[in-house]
Amino acid sequence: MDKISPDCPYPGCFFCVMKEGNPNKRRTSILKFFRELPSQDEDGQVLPISGLWNTAMAHPNDPEFVNLGIFECMAALIWKGLKNRRWLTHDQNMYIPYYAAHIIGSYTMNMEEFAETAVHAGVIPPLVELLRGRLTWVEQRVAVRALGHLATYPSTFPAVASHGEVLELAIQLASSSLEIVYSHFYQFVDGRLSYHCDLLTRGMGGVEMESRKAEEWASQLQCWSLQLINCFAFKPEFLPDICKTEFLMKLPGMWGGLVNENSPAGIGLLRTICQHKLGRSPVANCPGTIDALCNIARSSDDWQYMAIDCLIWLLQDPRQTAIRNESGSKCPGMECVKVIDKAAPALIDLAEISTLGDHKRLGDNIVSVLQECIQSHGTARNFISSHTKEQIDEVLSSRQRLKWEKNMPKEDLHIKQAAALVVKLEGNSLFSSGNIAGAASKYSEALALCPMKSKKERVVLYSNRAQCYLLLQQPLAAISDATRALCLHNPPNRHAKSLWRRAQAYDMLVLAKESLLDAILFINECSQSNDPDLSLRQNKVPDYAERLVKKQMRAAWLFREAAIKHGGVHCEGDTGDVFGQEADDSEWETASESDIGNDGRREADDDESEWKNDDNWKDVYDKASTKGDEPFALGTYLFVPSKVYLEHSEGGLIWELKAQQLLDI
């Protein structure tokens, strides 16, 4: 170990102390340093604090500093910054409360005994003051992180909960964090606090990097607030405070974004809420939340299984499937038959999924729950819509059909499969001739014939029918069929064309996040595909996918609502200055518009957003089926019954596409 430098001008210098070779002297010196630091006013205090921050990040499970009083020191420094503004604004002391709260959070994120030591050291009151916003949002971020860690452990949660305002502050912060960061930092380019900029970029970047990091930190501020609320949600006594309708409606829209995709965010909190009967009833009474859960359940979201769990638990709760008695009054504690009508269609589309992450036999579980909804609640069946009953009966019949087919001779199954193939080819022919509705009908007929175990063929049929529904402007039906194809595919959720079709359908419904996630996964699948119609040429993203991703990135931008409110985006349809600054697409440079001419073979649904609003397009296919070979227009597309053409509006180029290229042959 190096000797202490005799030339060091700072007696008791922390860095010199750390070089002490004698363990006992080193320990004594560190203990003295932690005790004396909060009372000192010398310049340069931020340097040892930043060194401690680095140590805490690198070695959060090391007990040395914890046992020597680092928590008491950090709590005292936060109090000093809150009470002594003259000291706070001197030198670089403005950084110290941030570093102090961050150090507390780092040392308490893994070790419960460290968290207990922190609580005994009195860290919670100063952290709560930071959570209130006594300083700025960057200190709120590290305070909510530290409090979230302390609330995770059974032994320290009561200490956090004893501060009654913590839950309310966390709910307020989760709801307003994005607007706070946008309005206090992001929207300003020249007037940003310098220490915020330094903390965000470590002094290594300019305005662009500051903005990117601010978006990441804003997402963390929201997600860590939700994590803190989640700790309270496990306790039934706090659910009434959490389950306010306005907050529940916002939760599905709270997601980590692409900058913080590892956090379950709002859907994770909803899952915790739905685990308890006191939470399920308020959720069931929020139709918008149920709709959002259905969309997430049928998406490429990493937390898809959490939405499925919520829907299953809502259906399994007998209070949600009960009915009113003959006098019209509610049965005791009973509520909400309408949950079945909303949740069942989404779950039915997922009924044939085998596994999803660690969830095994998920489809079987879904079918069992749906069957129980129909059979276990007696007269409740009379209050379920006829359409939902038909769908559930169809799923149950399919399961029975699968059992029958297991006992059928192989020759009979081959005959059924051949018949399904013939009907599918008839559907392809109708599609080629422009009779899209007729093609969809044929694919339905083929699905009825196709053996249940012929999953690859059924993937194609569902995906082809989804393409038809897209062109018939029926996005809900397209989402349903694309989801069924994705569930049947092996591995699940990886059928490229179905992902693309569902992305377009969600775009038609203006569901940007769901569309974006499907489009990104579609691009990922294309990069690994051997299909010449899908594989990326020269490692370039297809221009049609690039355009949709750009569009949805803007629409799903975390700061979009805040930017609209504060004038950064002038209207919902604004695709220009959407980020409150000049949009820079350089990072999305892939296949440029000038390259499109070299990539003529494309799916005809490559830019659905350009033609979906055409007022006359609903009747276009009916007209086509009666006009023989007469061409007809569809937005930027020109259709001929035997061929499909795409006209590129900028380059004036026309490519011929065979209709079969639109389908999974």
C-alpha positions in Angstrom: 0.0 0.0 0.0 1.3 3.4 -0.9 2.5 5.8 1.8 0.7 9.0 2.5 2.2 11.8 0.5 4.0 14.3 2.7 3.3 17.0 0.1 -0.6 16.7 0.4 -1.8 20.2 1.3 -5.1 18.9 2.8 -4.9 17.4 6.3 -7.3 14.4 6.5 -7.6 14.2 2.8 -9.9 11.3 1.9 -7.8 10.1 -1.0 -4.7 10.1 1.2 -6.7 8.3 3.9 -7.6 5.6 1.4 -3.9 5.0 0.7 -3.1 4.3 4.3 -1.4 0.9 4.6 -2.2 0.2 8.2 -5.8 -1.3 8.3 -6.5 0.0 11.9 -5.3 3.6 11.0 -7.2 3.5 7.8 -10.4 2.5 9.6 -10.0 5.2 12.2 -9.2 7.9 9.6 -12.3 7.0 7.5 -14.5 7.0 10.6 -13.2 10.4 11.5 -13.6 11.7 7.9 -17.3 10.7 7.9 -18.0 12.3 11.2 -16.3 15.6 10.4 -17.2 16.1 6.8 -20.7 17.5 7.3 -19.4 20.3 9.6 -16.6 21.4 7.3 -17.0 24.3 4.8 -13.8 24.0 2.9 -13.8 24.0 -0.9 -13.4 20.8 -2.8 -15.8 18.6 -0.8 -17.5 17.4 -3.9 -14.3 15.5 -4.9 -14.3 12.9 -2.1 -18.1 12.6 -2.4 -17.9 11.8 -6.1 -15.2 9.3 -5.2 -17.5 7.7 -2.6 -20.2 7.7 -5.3 -18.0 5.7 -7.7 -17.1 3.3 -4.9 -20.8 2.7 -4.0 -21.7 2.1 -7.6 -18.8 -0.4 -8.1 -19.0 -2.2 -4.8 -22.5 -1.8 -3.4 -22.2 -4.9 -1.2 -19.0 -3.9 0.5 -19.7 -3.3 4.2 -16.6 -1.2 5.0 -18.1 2.3 4.6 -21.5 1.2 5.8 -20.0 0.1 9.1 -18.0 3.3 9.5 -20.9 5.7 9.3 -21.4 6.6 5.6 -25.2 6.7 6.0 -25.0 9.2 8.9 -22.6 11.3 6.9 -24.7 11.4 3.7 -27.9 12.1 5.6 -26.2 15.1 7.4 -24.9 16.4 4.0 -28.4 16.3 2.5 -29.8 18.2 5.5 -27.0 20.7 5.2 -27.9 21.3 1.6 -31.6 21.7 2.4 -31.0 24.1 5.3 -28.0 26.1 4.3 -28.6 27.6 0.8 -25.4 29.8 1.1 -23.3 26.7 1.5 -25.2 24.8 -1.2 -24.5 27.5 -3.8 -20.9 27.9 -2.9 -18.1 26.2 -5.0 -19.5 22.9 -6.3 -21.6 22.0 -3.3 -24.8 21.9 -5.4 -23.7 18.4 -6.5 -23.4 17.0 -3.0 -27.1 16.3 -2.1 -27.4 14.4 -5.4 -24.3 12.3 -4.8 -25.3 11.7 -1.2 -28.8 10.4 -2.0 -27.3 8.3 -4.8 -24.8 6.7 -2.4 -27.6 5.8 0.0 -29.6 4.1 -2.8 -26.6 2.2 -4.1 -25.7 0.7 -0.7 -29.3 -0.3 0.0 -30.3 -1.9 -3.3 -29.0 -5.4 -2.6 -28.5 -5.9 1.1 -31.3 -5.8 3.7 -28.9 -5.4 6.6 -27.4 -2.3 4.9 -31.0 -0.9 4.5 -31.6 -1.5 8.2 -28.4 0.4 9.1 -29.5 3.2 6.8 -32.9 3.5 8.5 -31.2 3.6 11.9 -28.9 6.3 10.6 -31.9 8.5 9.9 -31.7 8.7 6.1 -35.5 8.6 5.4 -36.5 12.2 6.6 -33.9 14.0 4.4 -34.8 11.7 1.4 -38.5 12.5 1.9 -37.6 16.2 1.7 -35.8 15.7 -1.6 -38.8 13.7 -2.8 -41.0 16.7 -2.1 -39.0 18.7 -4.6 -37.2 20.9 -2.1 -34.3 21.1 -4.6 -34.8 19.9 -8.2 -35.9 16.9 -10.2 -32.5 15.3 -10.4 -32.5 15.0 -6.6 -36.0 13.7 -6.7 -34.8 11.0 -9.0 -32.2 9.6 -6.7 -34.4 10.1 -3.6 -37.2 8.0 -5.0 -34.6 5.4 -6.1 -33.3 5.1 -2.5 -36.7 5.1 -0.9 -37.8 2.4 -3.3 -34.9 0.2 -2.2 -35.7 0.8 1.4 -39.4 0.0 0.9 -38.5 -3.3 -0.8 -37.4 -5.0 2.4 -40.0 -6.3 5.0 -37.8 -5.0 7.9 -37.5 -1.4 6.5 -40.8 -0.9 4.7 -42.6 0.2 7.9 -40.1 3.0 8.4 -40.8 4.3 4.9 -44.6 3.9 5.3 -44.6 5.7 8.6 -44.0 8.9 6.6 -47.6 9.1 5.3 -46.8 11.5 2.5 -44.4 9.2 0.7 -47.1 7.3 -1.1 -49.0 10.4 -2.2 -45.7 12.1 -3.3 -44.7 9.0 -5.3 -48.1 8.9 -7.1 -47.9 12.6 -7.9 -44.3 12.1 -9.2 -45.2 9.1 -11.3 -48.0 11.1 -12.9 -46.1 14.4 -13.5 -42.4 13.3 -13.8 -42.3 13.6 -17.6 -43.8 17.0 -17.6 -41.5 18.1 -14.8 -38.3 17.1 -16.6 -39.6 18.6 -19.9 -40.7 21.9 -18.5 -37.8 22.4 -16.2 -35.0 21.1 -18.4 -35.6 19.6 -21.8 -37.5 22.5 -23.5 -34.6 24.8 -22.7 -31.5 24.7 -24.8 -29.6 27.7 -23.5 -31.0 28.1 -20.0 -30.3 24.6 -18.6 -28.7 24.4 -15.1 -25.0 23.7 -15.6 -24.8 21.1 -12.8 -27.8 19.2 -14.3 -25.9 19.1 -17.7 -22.7 17.9 -16.0 -24.5 15.2 -14.0 -26.4 14.0 -17.1 -23.3 13.7 -19.4 -20.5 13.6 -16.9 -19.1 16.6 -18.8 -18.7 14.6 -22.0 -21.5 15.8 -24.2 -23.4 18.7 -25.7 -27.1 19.6 -26.1 -28.0 16.5 -28.0 -26.5 14.1 -25.4 -28.0 16.1 -22.6 -31.5 15.8 -24.2 -31.1 12.0 -24.7 -30.0 11.5 -21.1 -32.7 13.7 -19.8 -35.3 11.5 -21.5 -33.7 8.4 -20.0 -33.6 10.0 -16.5 -37.2 11.2 -16.8 -38.2 7.6 -17.6 -36.3 6.4 -14.6 -37.9 9.0 -12.4 -41.3 7.7 -13.4 -40.4 4.0 -13.3 -38.7 4.3 -9.9 -41.7 6.2 -8.6 -43.9 3.3 -9.8 -41.5 0.8 -8.1 -41.9 2.7 -4.8 -45.7 2.6 -5.2 -45.6 -1.1 -6.0 -44.0 -1.8 -2.6 -47.1 -0.2 -1.0 -49.5 -2.0 -3.4 -48.5 -5.3 -1.8 -50.2 -4.1 1.4 -54.0 -4.2 1.1 -54.4 -1.2 3.4 -52.8 1.1 0.9 -54.8 0.0 -2.2 -57.7 2.5 -1.7 -55.1 5.3 -1.9 -53.5 3.8 -5.0 -56.6 2.7 -6.9 -58.0 6.1 -7.9 -59.7 6.0 -11.3 -57.6 8.8 -12.7 -54.4 7.1 -11.8 -55.5 3.7 -12.9 -56.4 5.1 -16.3 -52.8 6.5 -16.7 -50.9 3.4 -15.6 -51.0 1.4 -18.9 -49.5 4.5 -20.7 -46.6 4.6 -18.2 -43.9 2.6 -19.8 -40.1 2.7 -19.7 -40.0 3.6 -23.4 -37.1 2.3 -25.5 -34.6 4.1 -23.1 -35.7 2.1 -20.1 -37.2 -1.2 -21.5 -36.1 -3.3 -18.5 -38.8 -1.7 -16.2 -42.3 -3.2 -16.1 -43.4 0.4 -15.1 -47.2 0.9 -15.1 -48.2 -2.7 -16.2 -46.1 -4.1 -13.4 -48.0 -2.0 -10.8 -51.3 -3.0 -12.4 -50.3 -6.7 -12.1 -49.6 -6.2 -8.3 -52.9 -4.4 -7.9 -54.8 -7.2 -9.7 -53.4 -9.8 -7.4 -55.6 -8.6 -4.6 -59.4 -8.6 -4.5 -59.4 -5.0 -3.3 -57.5 -4.0 -6.3 -59.4 -5.9 -9.0 -62.7 -4.2 -8.5 -61.4 -0.6 -9.2 -59.5 -1.9 -12.2 -62.6 -3.7 -13.5 -64.5 -0.4 -13.3 -62.0 1.3 -15.6 -63.0 0.3 -19.2 -60.1 2.2 -20.7 -57.6 0.3 -18.5 -59.2 -3.0 -19.5 -58.9 -2.0 -23.2 -55.2 -1.1 -22.7 -54.5 -4.4 -20.9 -56.0 -6.2 -23.9 -53.8 -4.3 -26.3 -50.7 -5.0 -24.3 -51.7 -8.7 -24.0 -51.7 -8.8 -27.8 -48.5 -7.0 -28.5 -44.7 -7.5 -28.6 -44.3 -5.8 -25.2 -41.7 -7.6 -23.0 -44.3 -7.4 -20.3 -47.1 -9.0 -22.3 -47.5 -11.8 -19.8 -48.2 -9.3 -17.0 -51.2 -8.0 -19.0 -52.4 -11.6 -19.6 -52.1 -12.3 -15.9 -54.2 -9.2 -15.1 -57.0 -10.3 -17.5 -57.0 -13.9 -16.2 -57.2 -12.7 -12.5 -60.0 -10.4 -13.4 -62.0 -13.2 -14.9 -61.2 -15.6 -12.1 -62.5 -13.2 -9.5 -66.1 -14.3 -8.8 -67.0 -10.8 -7.9 -66.2 -9.6 -11.5 -68.5 -12.2 -13.1 -71.5 -11.9 -10.8 -74.8 -10.4 -11.8 -77.6 -8.4 -10.4 -80.6 -10.2 -8.9 -84.1 -10.1 -10.2 -84.9 -6.9 -8.2 -82.0 -5.2 -10.0 -79.8 -4.8 -6.9 -76.2 -6.1 -6.9 -75.4 -9.4 -5.3 -73.2 -8.9 -2.3 -69.7 -7.7 -3.4 -70.5 -8.6 -7.1 -69.5 -6.5 -10.0 -68.8 -6.1 -13.7 -69.9 -8.8 -16.2 -68.6 -6.4 -18.9 -65.1 -7.3 -18.0 -65.7 -10.7 -19.7 -66.9 -9.1 -22.9 -63.7 -6.9 -23.0 -61.1 -9.4 -21.8 -62.4 -12.6 -23.4 -61.8 -11.7 -27.1 -58.1 -10.8 -26.3 -57.6 -14.0 -24.3 -59.3 -16.1 -27.0 -56.7 -14.9 -29.5 -54.0 -16.1 -27.2 -55.6 -19.5 -26.5 -53.1 -21.5 -28.6 -49.9 -20.0 -27.3 -47.8 -22.7 -25.7 -45.2 -20.8 -23.6 -44.4 -17.2 -22.9 -41.1 -16.8 -21.1 -41.4 -18.8 -17.9 -45.2 -19.3 -18.3 -45.8 -22.9 -19.4 -49.0 -24.1 -20.9 -50.3 -20.6 -20.9 -52.9 -21.3 -23.6 -54.3 -24.2 -21.7 -54.7 -22.0 -18.6 -56.5 -19.4 -20.7 -58.9 -21.9 -22.1 -59.6 -23.3 -18.6 -60.4 -19.8 -17.3 -62.7 -19.1 -20.2 -64.5 -22.4 -19.8 -65.0 -21.6 -16.1 -66.5 -18.3 -17.0 -69.1 -20.0 -19.1 -69.9 -23.0 -16.9 -69.3 -21.9 -13.2 -71.5 -18.9 -12.9 -74.9 -20.2 -13.9 -77.2 -17.5 -15.0 -74.2 -15.1 -15.4 -73.9 -16.6 -18.9 -77.2 -14.9 -19.8 -75.5 -11.5 -19.2 -72.5 -12.2 -21.5 -72.8 -10.9 -25.0 -73.8 -13.4 -27.6 -70.6 -12.6 -29.6 -68.4 -13.4 -26.6 -70.3 -16.6 -25.9 -69.9 -17.7 -29.6 -66.2 -17.0 -29.4 -65.7 -18.9 -26.2 -67.8 -21.8 -27.5 -65.7 -21.8 -30.7 -62.5 -22.1 -28.6 -63.9 -25.0 -26.5 -65.1 -26.7 -29.7 -61.6 -26.4 -31.2 -60.2 -28.1 -28.1 -62.7 -30.9 -28.6 -61.9 -31.1 -32.3 -58.2 -31.5 -31.4 -59.1 -34.5 -29.2 -61.2 -36.0 -32.0 -58.4 -35.6 -34.5 -56.0 -37.5 -32.3 -58.2 -40.6 -32.8 -58.7 -40.0 -36.6 -56.9 -42.2 -39.1 -53.9 -40.5 -40.7 -55.5 -40.9 -44.1 -58.5 -38.8 -43.1 -56.3 -36.1 -41.7 -54.3 -36.0 -44.9 -57.6 -35.6 -46.8 -58.6 -32.7 -44.6 -55.2 -31.1 -45.0 -55.4 -31.5 -48.8 -58.9 -30.0 -48.9 -57.8 -27.1 -46.8 -54.9 -26.5 -49.3 -57.3 -26.5 -52.2 -59.5 -23.9 -50.5 -56.5 -21.8 -49.6 -55.4 -21.7 -53.2 -58.9 -20.6 -54.2 -58.5 -17.8 -51.6 -55.2 -16.8 -53.1 -56.7 -16.7 -56.6 -59.6 -14.5 -55.3 -57.0 -12.2 -53.6 -55.1 -12.0 -56.9 -58.2 -11.0 -58.8 -59.0 -8.2 -56.3 -61.8 -10.0 -54.5 -60.4 -9.5 -51.0 -63.7 -10.2 -49.1 -64.1 -13.4 -51.0 -60.5 -14.4 -50.3 -61.0 -13.8 -46.5 -64.1 -16.1 -46.7 -62.0 -18.8 -48.3 -59.3 -18.6 -45.7 -62.0 -18.9 -43.1 -63.3 -22.0 -44.8 -59.7 -23.4 -45.1 -59.2 -22.9 -41.3 -62.3 -24.9 -40.6 -60.9 -27.7 -42.7 -57.3 -27.6 -41.7 -56.3 -30.1 -39.0 -55.6 -28.4 -35.6 -52.1 -29.9 -35.4 -51.1 -28.4 -38.8 -49.8 -25.3 -37.1 -47.6 -24.0 -39.8 -50.4 -24.1 -42.3 -52.8 -22.4 -39.9 -50.2 -19.7 -39.3 -50.3 -18.9 -43.0 -54.1 -19.0 -43.1 -54.5 -16.6 -40.2 -51.8 -14.3 -41.5 -53.3 -14.2 -45.0 -56.7 -13.5 -43.6 -55.2 -10.7 -41.4 -53.8 -9.2 -44.7 -57.3 -9.3 -46.1 -58.8 -7.6 -43.0 -56.2 -4.9 -43.3 -57.2 -4.1 -46.8 -60.8 -4.2 -45.9 -60.1 -1.6 -43.2 -61.0 -3.9 -40.3 -58.0 -3.4 -38.0 -59.5 -5.2 -34.9 -60.0 -8.4 -37.0 -56.5 -8.0 -38.4 -55.0 -7.8 -34.9 -57.0 -10.8 -33.8 -55.8 -13.0 -36.7 -52.2 -11.7 -36.6 -52.1 -12.5 -32.9 -53.4 -16.0 -33.5 -50.8 -16.6 -36.1 -48.1 -15.3 -33.8 -49.3 -17.6 -31.0 -49.2 -20.7 -33.3 -45.8 -19.8 -34.7 -42.7 -21.5 -33.2 -41.2 -19.7 -31.5 -44.2 -17.6 -30.5 -44.4 -13.9 -31.5 -41.7 -14.3 -34.2 -43.7 -14.6 -37.5 -42.4 -11.6 -39.4 -45.3 -10.9 -41.8 -47.9 -11.2 -39.0 -45.8 -8.7 -36.9 -45.9 -6.3 -39.8 -49.6 -6.7 -40.4 -50.4 -6.2 -36.7 -48.1 -3.1 -36.6 -50.1 -1.6 -39.4 -53.4 -2.5 -37.8 -52.4 -0.8 -34.5 -51.3 2.2 -36.6 -54.8 2.4 -38.0 -56.1 2.4 -34.4 -53.6 5.1 -33.5 -51.9 2.9 -30.9 -48.4 4.1 -31.4 -46.6 2.0 -28.8 -48.0 -1.3 -29.8 -47.4 -0.5 -33.5 -43.8 0.6 -32.8 -42.9 -2.6 -30.8 -44.3 -4.9 -33.5 -42.5 -2.9 -36.2 -39.2 -3.1 -34.4 -39.6 -6.8 -33.8 -40.5 -7.2 -37.5 -37.2 -5.5 -38.5 -35.4 -7.8 -36.1 -37.0 -10.9 -37.7 -36.2 -9.6 -41.2 -32.5 -9.3 -40.2 -32.5 -13.1 -39.4 -34.8 -14.3 -42.2 -33.8 -16.4 -45.2 -37.0 -15.3 -47.1 -35.8 -13.2 -50.0 -39.0 -11.1 -49.7 -38.1 -10.3 -46.0 -34.4 -10.4 -45.6 -32.6 -7.1 -45.3 -30.8 -6.1 -48.5 -27.3 -4.8 -47.9 -28.2 -4.7 -44.2 -30.7 -1.9 -44.7 -34.0 -1.6 -43.0 -36.8 -1.6 -45.6 -37.9 2.0 -46.2 -41.5 1.2 -45.4 -40.6 -0.2 -42.0 -38.3 2.7 -41.4 -41.1 5.2 -42.1 -43.5 3.5 -39.7 -40.8 3.3 -37.0 -40.0 7.0 -37.4 -43.7 7.9 -37.2 -44.4 5.8 -34.2 -41.2 6.9 -32.4 -42.6 10.4 -32.7 -46.1 9.5 -31.6 -44.9 7.4 -28.7 -42.2 9.9 -27.6 -42.1 10.1 -23.8 -42.2 13.9 -23.8 -44.9 14.2 -26.4 -47.8 15.1 -24.1 -45.7 17.5 -22.2 -44.4 19.1 -25.4 -47.9 19.6 -26.7 -48.9 21.2 -23.4 -46.0 23.5 -23.4 -46.0 24.4 -27.1 -43.2 22.1 -28.2 -45.6 20.3 -30.5 -48.3 22.4 -32.1 -50.9 19.6 -32.9 -51.3 15.9 -32.7 -50.7 15.6 -36.4 -47.5 17.5 -36.4 -44.7 15.3 -37.7 -42.1 18.0 -38.1 -40.8 19.6 -35.0 -42.2 16.9 -32.8 -39.3 16.9 -30.3 -39.4 20.6 -29.6 -36.3 20.9 -31.6 -35.4 20.3 -35.2 -36.0 16.6 -35.8 -32.8 14.8 -36.6 -33.3 11.6 -38.4 -29.6 10.9 -38.9 -29.6 8.0 -36.4 -32.4 6.3 -38.4 -30.5 6.5 -41.7 -31.0 3.0 -43.2 -32.6 2.6 -46.7 -32.9 6.1 -48.0 -35.7 7.1 -50.3 -33.3 7.2 -53.2 -32.5 3.6 -52.7 -36.1 2.4 -53.1 -35.8 2.0 -56.8 -33.2 -0.8 -56.2 -35.6 -2.7 -54.0 -38.7 -3.2 -56.1 -40.2 -6.3 -54.5 -42.2 -5.1 -51.6 -45.4 -6.0 -49.8 -48.3 -3.9 -51.0 -49.1 -2.9 -47.4 -45.8 -1.1 -47.0 -47.2 2.3 -46.3 -50.7 1.8 -45.1 -50.8 5.1 -43.3 -50.7 6.9 -46.7 -53.9 5.3 -47.9 -55.9 4.5 -44.9 -57.8 7.8 -44.8 -59.0 7.7 -48.4 -62.7 8.4 -48.2 -63.7 6.2 -51.1 -61.6 3.2 -50.3 -64.1 1.2 -48.4 -66.0 0.2 -51.5 -63.0 -0.2 -53.8 -62.8 -3.9 -53.6 -66.5 -4.4 -54.3 -66.0 -2.2 -57.4 -63.0 -4.2 -58.4 -64.9 -7.5 -58.3 -67.5 -6.2 -60.7 -65.3 -4.4 -63.2 -63.3 -7.3 -64.5 -59.8 -6.1 -65.4 -60.5 -2.4 -65.1 -57.8 -0.7 -62.9 -58.8 1.1 -59.8 -57.0 3.5 -57.4 -56.4 3.0 -53.7 -54.6 6.0 -52.3 -51.0 5.8 -53.7 -51.6 2.3 -55.0 -52.9 1.3 -58.4 -54.6 -2.1 -58.5 -55.4 -4.3 -61.5 -57.3 -7.5 -60.8 -54.5 -9.8 -62.1 -51.6 -7.6 -60.9 -50.7 -5.2 -58.2 -48.7 -2.0 -58.9 -47.2 0.5 -56.4 -46.6 4.0 -57.5 -44.0 5.9 -55.6 -45.2 9.5 -55.3 -41.7 11.1 -55.1 -39.7 9.3 -57.7 -42.5 8.5 -60.1 -41.4 4.9 -60.2 -43.8 2.0 -60.6 -43.0 -1.5 -59.6 -45.0 -4.6 -60.4 -45.8 -6.8 -57.5 -47.5 -10.1 -57.9 -50.4 -10.5 -55.6 -49.0 -13.6 -54.1 -46.1 -11.6 -52.6 -48.7 -10.1 -50.3 -49.5 -13.5 -48.9 -47.8 -16.3 -47.1 -48.1 -18.8 -49.8 
